């Protein structure tokens, strides 16, 4: 049996508890109680989430044999530092547990305890730069779903905690079990740790259905040249009116937005497939491999080859 402890404090993000469903369903898939989960706090008793929901907890004790610790995040990590007792406990627990994880801003708890020093880590994108500023010895990668560095696991915000938990299940029980769990939880796909936190479609966030229709059309036809006239036709607007409305609603020109969609699609193919860069460039609408490289340098500051190397390195270490 693998024992998992969730370390909670008042104001914890209730979304952290959603990741427990991953381990619950891993037990159901395997037909055995492989995982046993318990909630802990400094003194034990009821702890209240940011939503106000109360959860019963056990008091922290090193005598309790826990294989994996989860530190839950809070909505205000910059003004709600973890208790000294929590930090002292985690430093000792790190020498005994198999692994320790920080979900979302729970990464700040691990950082305060000194567990992320000289390690790669991630956190919710809204707090990543603050983590970099406060803890310069942490190699913060703000555009990652989750990161594994030795026994330390950290995730991006909110639903990324489910991806991190699923990554643990895959490491413990294999890819087939992880896929079955994801299917039962109706997770659209199992996101790898190296995948971006951001979605270009979400970042654009158009206000009208017409512009959304144009973006949907673009995403389905990225291999085509995609002129403004094509997008305007999908939105049932004149090209001039479309350009004006598109920029007003998204804050970007159509050309810049389309390049962002192409970059997102190309990066995903580079990370998840074995297609050559020439094929990926063609499938995502770049003129050629050189054109795609120029766009990657503008958008990510890295060439496509380096993105692929990082993704494969992550796979080798179990990210």
N, C-alpha and C positions, 0 to 999 in steps of 0.2 A: 504494500500500500504506500502511496506517495501522499504525504500530508502537506497541505497548502494552508498558509496563514495569511489572512488579509489584515493589515494594520490600518485601523481607522481612527480618525480624530473628529471632533465636532466640526461640522461644516464640510465633511468629505463629499465628493461628487458621487451622487447615487449611481451614475453611469459605470463607476468602477465595479459595482456588484454585477453588472450585466456579464462581465467576463467569466463569472462563476458558472454561467450556463454552458460555456464551452466544456468545462471539466465534467459537469453533470451529464452532458450528452456523450462525452467520451466514455463514461461509465456505462451508459445505456448501449452504446455501440459495441463495446467489448464484452458486455454481459457480466462485468465484475466491478467491484468497488475499487478500482485502481486508484482513484483520487478521493481523499477525504478533506473537506474544506471546513475551516473555522475562522471566525472573526475575532480580532483582538483589539484592545485599546490599552492605554497605560494602566488604568485602574480597573478595567472591566465594567460591566453594567451597560446601561443604555447609552448609545452614542447617536447623535442626531445628524442627518445628512443636510446638505445645502437646501434640500427641498423641505426639510422639517421632519422627514420620516425617521423614526427611531429604530435602531438595530441593536440587538443584544450582543455583547462581546464578552470574551474572557480576558482576564488581566494578563499582561505580558509576563512571560517567564521563560528563561533559558532552559528550564527543566522540561519544557514541552518540546518534544522532538519534531521540528518542522523542516521539511526538505526544501520548500520554496516559500519565500516571503514576498508578498505584494504590498507596496506602499501606495495607498490611494491618494489622489490629488485633491486639492481644494480649488475653489474658483478664484481665490485671492492669495496666491502663493507669496506675493511680494510683501503683503502686510499681515500674513498669518503664518509666521515661522513655526516649524515643528518644535514640540517640547524637548527640553534637554534630555529627559528620560528616554524619549523615542530615539534620539540620535545616539545616545550611549548604548541603547539596546541593539540598534542596527549594526553598530561597529562590532559588537561581540557576536551577534548572530551571523555576520558575514564570514566569520571564521569557522562556523559550524554548519550552516545551511548549504545545500547544493547550489542554489542560485537565489538571487534577490532581484525583484523587478519594481520599477516605478511606473505606474500608469499615469499618463498625461502629466500634470504638474507634480505628480508623485516623484518625478525625477528630481525636483528641488529638494525633497526630503533626503534622497540618496546623496545629492550634492552637498547638502549641509553636513551630512555625516561623514563626508570625505570619501565616499565609496566610488565616486565618478572621476576622481583625480587621475589625469593622464589616460583617460578612456574615451572612447567614442560614445556619444549619447544623443538622444533626441528628446523633445518634449512638444507640447502644444505650440503650434507655429506662432501664436500671439505672444508667447513668453520666451521664445528661443533666443532672441537677441539679448534679453535681460539675463538669461542664463550665461550666455557668452561673456557679458560684461561683468557679472558678479563672480563667475568662476572661470577665469582665463586658462586654468589648467585642464579644463574639459574641452574635448574636441566635439563641439556641438554641430550636428548635422540637422539643420532645421527642416529639411525637405525629405524626411524619411518617415515611413509608417512605424517601424520599430527597429531597434538596433540591438544586437547581441555582441557584447564584448566580454569574452570569458564568462564568468558566472553572473554578470550583471546584464539585465535586460531593461530597456527603457522604451516607452512607446510615445507616439504623438497623442493628440487629444481624442477624447471621447471614444468613438467606435473603434479606434486603432487598438484599444485594449483588447478587443475581441480577436483581432489579428495576432497580437502578441500571444494571447493564451492559446490560440490555434497553432501557432508556431511551436509552443511548448509541447502540445499534444503530438504534433508531427515528430518532434525530436524524441519524445518518450515512447510513442506507440506506432509510429510510421505514417507514411503519406496516405495510405488507404483509409486508415481510421480518421485522419484529419479531414480528408475529402468527404467522408460519410457524415462527420459532425457538421461540417459547413453546409452540406446539403440539407440536413435535418433542421438546421437553424435558419434555413432560407437565406444564407449569405450569398450574395450575387456571385462572388468569386473569392478565392483565398488570395488575399493580397500579400505579396512577399514584403519582407522588411525594407528592401531597397526601393520600393515603389513610392512615388511622390505623394505627399500629403494633399496636394492641391489638384483640383480639376479645373481645366481651362474653361469648361462650360459653366461651372459654378461661379468662377471668378467673374465671368462676363455678366451674368445675372441680368439679362434683358427684362424690361418691364412689360413688354407687349408680346402677344402670341405671334404677331407677324415677324418680329425679329427673331424670336425663338424658332419659328419655322425655318427661317433662313439659315440659322446656325445648325439646325438638325439636318437640313439639306447639305450644308457644307461638310459636316462630319461624315455623312454617308457617301460623299463624292470627293474625298480628299485627293484621290489619284488624278482627278481632272484639273485643268487649269484654274477653274473657278474665277470668272470675271465678276465685277460688280453687277453687271447686267443679269448674270445667272442668279445671284443672290436676291437682287431686287425682284426678279420674276417670281422667285419662291415666296417672297413676302408680299407680292401683289402691289408693289410700289414702283414708281419711276426710279431710275438709277440715281438721279439727283436727290429726290426725296428720301430714298433708302439710305444713302450715305449720311445725310443729315440726321435722320432719326436714329440710325445705328450708332453713330458717334455720341449722340445725346444720351442714349439709353445705356451704353456700355462703357463710355469713356475712352474708347479705342476706335481707330479707323478700321474699316472692313479688312484692309490688307494686313494690318498688324494682328487682328484677331484670328484671321485664317492662318497666319504663320504660327501663332500660338497653338492652334488646334493641330497643325501639321507636326509641330515639335512634340506635343504630348503623345500623339499617335506613334511617331517615330521612336520616341524614347521607350514607350511600352514595348514595341516590337523588338527593339535592341536588347532590352532587359529580359524578355520572355521567350524570344524565338532564336533560332539559329540561322535565320535568313542572312544573306550577305548584305553589307551596307548599300551596295548598288540596288539590290531588290527593294530594300526598305525605303530608300530615297524615292524610287519610282512609285511604290505603293502609297506613299504618303504625300505625293504631289510635288516633291522637289525636282528641280531640273536634272540634277545629277548628284553624285556623292559629294562633290566639292561644294555645291550649293547648300546641301544639308549640313555640311561641316561648318560653313560660315554662319548658318542660322543657329546651330548648337553653341557656337562660341558667343554669339550675341545673347542667346537666351539663358544658357547654363554656365558659361565660362569654361566649358569642357568640350573637347571633340568627341564625336560618337564612339570612337575606339576606347576612350577612357571610361565612358559611361558603361560600355559593355564589360570592360575589365573589372570595374567596381561591382557590377551585378554578379559576375561569375565568382569573384572573390567572396562576396556575401554568401552565395550559395554554398561555397566550400566550408565556411565556418558556421553554417547553420542558420544564417539570418533569415 
